[in-house]
């Protein structure tokens, strides 16, 4: 079984996650658990996108 990694998807996810993290560092609106849920959501949404 081989797994291929789409580097564009990985970079897009990283940029979005970093942006969300930076914003939360400034605002402190989300708890640690809320941030974990948000990061998971970003990953799942990116995986579900069909190109």
Buried (B, 14 or more C-beta within 10 A) or exposed (E): EEEEEEEEBEEBBEEBBEEBEEEBEEEEEBEEEEBEEBBEEBBEEBEEEEE
